[in-house]
Amino acid sequence: MAGESELAKLVKHLNPELNEGEYVFVSMQNSDMIPRTDIIFEFREKEGTTLIMERQMAHQLNLSYDYVAAWITLKIHSSLDVVGLTALFSTELAENGISCNVVAAYYHDHIFVNQRDKEKAMEVLNSLQTK
């Protein structure tokens, strides 16, 4: 099932949703000991495997991190080859002093912002729908 690729429709129906909880990025050489059910995202790089998980799980596993994030899901099903969506919302967030880390999955884009910026990020994303 292909996602929406028309940028105007995507922006109008972003429907950002703030997921509850605190999330962290960790890097490890071997993540085999961590159950996949405890991992939100995983990506292998030469330097190590990056995992995104709930902060509480990282504490339980004694994993170090330096960034505590809030997780926002754009509920619109966007096409993986849509042009400009990430640039649009990341620019708007940047203009409001909010950094973002984006994960594009098959159905939705997921934005991780600093925990302290979550409410402002939601305001910015919601305001995009009415521009």
N, C-alpha and C positions, 0 to 999 in steps of 0.2 A: 504494500500500500504506500504509494508515493505521498510525500508531504506537500504542503502548500509552498509554492515558489514565487508567488507574487508579493513583492515587498510591502506594498500598500495594505494588502489584506493581512499580512503577518503582523504588521505594526498595530493595526486597528484591533487585532484579537490576540495580543501577546498573553493576556491574562496571567501575569506573574503570580506565583504562589510561594510564599515563604514557608519552607519546611521547618518544623520544630527542631530544636537541638543546636549543638555546637559541633563543628566539623573541623578536622585538622588534616594537613598534608604531611605524610611521613615518607621517608625513603629508606629502603632496606635492600640488602643484597639477596636475601632469601626470604620470601614471604610465604613459603609453603606451610609454616606453622599456624598461619592465620586462616580460620575458616572463611570461605568465600562469602558466606552469608553476613559476615561482619564488615565487608568491604563495599563501599559505595562505588569506587572507581579504582582501576588499576592500569598502569601504563609502564612498560619496560623501557628504560633508557640504558645507555652504556654504563652510566655511573651507578645505577641502581634502579629498583622498582619503586615508582611513586604510588602510594596508596592514599585514598581519601576515605576517612572513617570517622565515626563519632568520637568526639574527644574522650568520652568516658571509656571507650574501648581501648584507645591508645594508652590511657592511664593504667588500665587493667593489665595491658601487655608490656607496660614499662617502656613505651616507645617515646622518643623525643620529637618535638615539633616546635616551630616558632611562630606559627600563624593560626589564629583561631577564626574560623569563618562561619558565616551564615550561608545557607544554601537556598537559592531561589530557582524555581523551575518555571520556565515559560511554557504554559500549558498548550499553546498552539503547536500542532504537528507540522514542523517546518521541514522542507526538503533539505537533504544534505548538500545539494548543489546550489542552494539559493545564494544570491550575491547581495551583500550589503547589510544583512541583518546584524551580524556580530559587530560590524563597524559602526552601525547606527547606535545600538544600545551602549556599546563600550565607550563611544565618543561622548554620548550624553552623560554617562556615569562619570567619565573623566572630567568633563566640564563642571561637574558638581563635586570634584575632589574625592571621588570614590574609585578605588582600584577594583578590578574584577579579574577573576580567573574563570575561563569558560570551558565547559566540556560539552561538546556536541554529541548527543547520543542519537539513536535511530529515530525516535519520535520527538524528542524535545531538546532544547538547549537548557543547560544548567549553569547558573552563574554563582560563583562563590565570592562573597564580598566580606570584608572585615566585619566581624561580629558587631563592632560599635557603629557601623554604617548601615545596618540592615533596614532600619525604618526609612532612612533617607533614600536608600536605593529603591525600596518599594515605591516611594513617592515618585521618584524620577521615572521608573519604568511604567508606572500607571499613567503618568502624565504624557508619555509618548503615544498612548492610545487615542488621545484627544487632540493631538496636533494635526 
